[in-house]
Each structure stands twice: as structure tokens, then as C-alpha cells.
Amino acid sequence: MRGRPRRGREAHAATGDDPGGGADPLDAAQERRVRAVLALGGVPQADLPDGVQQVRLRLLERAAGGREAPRDVSAWAAVVASNLAMDWHRAKRRQERLGERLAALRQPAEHPSGEDSSVLSVAVAQGLDELPDAQRQVVVLRFYADLPVRSIAEQLGVPEGTVKSRLHTAVRALRARLHEDEVV
């Protein structure tokens, strides 16, 4: 297949991670971030590998389609993972997945100092579960995927002010929930 290389492949070749060349398009840190975003978005533990593969597939399809590689692959992958999590979240009732999410967030019981943190994790997971999808998405991307507001806005295609507003509203709701449950 000689001829003019695709723009997406050129971009990957420049960074040394050409998906067409058999290299994994996600490095280990990006994969961990994708897994965390999926888990915090409500995807069951058993489905996390499928979610990671979906993100890889979308990155490879993007390159194969001749589109340029995302400017920030890590941020792009986190947003794709967040969108996948929202899809899964909509497909299943929230209560069916809550037990599995909470189990994934719990720390081992043999660490007494981790008990308070485990209670807080459970409360935060329940609070996240009650947020509207748009608010949950920006909270997960900002605080768990550690993306800056500007990057979240670019990836979601919304103004920065919208991201900030959603974050403010979500954090206020989570804070109220934690105080209501007397967790903090």
C-alpha cells in the first residue's frame, strides 16, 4: 500500500506511536486514566476492558479514516471514555450497578485508617450517581481524569463557562449530599 500517507498516521509517526504500525495507541498512563473515567462513570468492572478497547478502536478508526490525531490524545481518550460511560450509564438502571461501583471504590478492610476514606468514597460514589449526566461527566473529567477546564470545554465542544458552571453546580450538590449524610 504505497502512496501518500494519511494525515492521522503522519501525526502518530511523528510521535513514534503509529497505530497502523502495530503499536498500542494508548500508553499505560492513558489506559489507567481511561479505566478510571469509565469506572467512575458507572461502567461495571467486568466491562472496563471492553471500554478501553472501544477507546483504542476509536483512535485507530480516526487514524485509518485519514483524520488528524487529536492534539492531546490523553484528553481525547478521557472524553471518549466519559462518553462511553454515559452510554453505558443510560443503558442500565443506576441501582443495578451501584453495588459493583462501591465495591471497586472500597479499600481493603485490614487498613483501619482507610475506613473513613472508604465511607467517604461510598458517599461520593452515591453522590456522583445522583448527578445529571452532564454534571457527572465534567466532575469525572476534571477531578478524576485531572483535565483542565479548557481541555474539557474543547473536547466536549462547549464554552469554558459552561464547564465551570456545571462543575460549580455539581460540587455544590456533592458537598450538600456529604453534609446531609454527615460524612464530612
N, C-alpha and C positions, 0 to 999 in steps of 0.2 A: 504494500500500500504506500507507494511513493507519491510524492506530490507536496502540495502546500500543507504544512502542519496546521492543526486547529489552534485558534487563539487560546482556548482554555488549556490545552496541553502545553502550549508555549509558556504560559504563566506558571504551570506546575513544574515544567522542566527547568525554569529559571531558579526555582527554589529547591530543586532536587527531589521533589516528591511527585513525579508524574504518575497519575493514576492509570494511565494507559500502559505504563511500563511495568505494571505488576506491583508497584509499591502501594502500601496502605495509605489512603488519603487522609486518615486521622492518626495523629501520633498518640502516645499513651495518655498524655495530659488532656488532650482534646476528647479522647474516649471517656476518661473519667468524668469530665465536665458534662458530656452528653448523657452518660448514665445517671449522674446526679440530677440533671434537669428533668430527665424522664421520670425518675423515681419521685422527685418532689412534685411533679405534675400529675401524679396519680397512676402511673403505669405500674402494673404488678411486677414484682421481682422476676417472675418467670418469663415475662415479655421484654425485659430490658435488652437481652442480646438481639432480639428482633428489631427493636427500636434503633439500636446502634447500627445494625446492618442497613436499616432504612436510610439513616443519615449518610452512611457511606455510599449507598446506591444513588442517592440524590446528588451527591457530589460527583460521582463518576458519570452519571447521566448528564449533568451540567457540562462537564468537560467533553464528553462524547458528542454533545449537541453543538459543540463549537462555541459555546458561551465562555466568556472570560471567567477565570477563577474568582471567587469572592475576594475582595480586598483583605478582609480579615476572616480567614477560614474558621478560626475558633469561634468567633462571634456568630458567624453564619450558621455553623453547626449547632450552636446552642439555641439559636432561634428556630431552626428546623426541628430540633428535639422538642422545644417548647410547643411548637405547632402540632407535632405528633402526639405529644402528651395531651393536648387539648382534644385532639381527635379521639384518643382512647378514653379520655375523661367523659366525653359526650356519649360515647358508645355504651358505657356501662354505668350502672347506678353507683352513686358515690358510696353508699354504705357497704356494698359488696367488696370494695377494695380497701376500706378504711383499716380493717384488721391487719391486712398484709403490709400496708404502708407503715402502720405503727410498729409492727414487729421489725421492720427494716430500720426504723429510726432508734429503736431501743438499744441501749448499751448493755453489755453483759452485767448480770446481777451481782457478780462477785466483787464488783468495784463499788463500795459503799458511797464514795464521793460522786459516782456517776448517777446515783438515784435522783437527785434534784435535777440534773441535766436531762435525765430520761423523762421525768414528769414534764419538764418544760418542752422537750421535743414532741411529746404526745400532744400537749396543748397547742403548740404551734402548728402541728400537722392537722389537727382538728380545725383550727382557725383558718388555715390555708384552704381546707376543704370547703369551708363555708363562703369563701370569697367568690365573686363573679369571675368568670374565665379571664377577662382582660386584666383584672387586678392581680389575680394569681400569677398570670404569665409575667408581668413586669416585676413582681416581687421575686419570683424564682430566678429570672434573668439577672436582676440587679444584685440580690443578696446571696444567691447560691451559685450562680454561674459567674458572678463578680464582673458583669459587664457594665461599662459606664453608661450613663443616661443617653448620651449622644449616640452611642453604638446601638442601644436598644431602639431608639427612635428611628435610626436609619434602617435597621433590619426589619422593623415592623411597619415602616412606611407611615409613621405618624409624627407629628411635631414633638419636640422635646418637652414642651409644656404639657402635652397630653400624658406623656410618660410620667412626668413629675406629679401631675395631678392624680393619676392612678396610684402611684406609689404612696403619696400622702394619704389618700383615702384608705388604701389597703392597710398601711401601717397603723393608722388611727383605729381602724376596725380590729386589727390583731391586738393592739395594745388594750383596747376596751375588753376584748374577749379574755385576755390573760388576766386582767384585773378582776373581771367578773367571776372568773373561775378561781380567783385568789391564788394564782400560780406565781405572780410577781408582786 
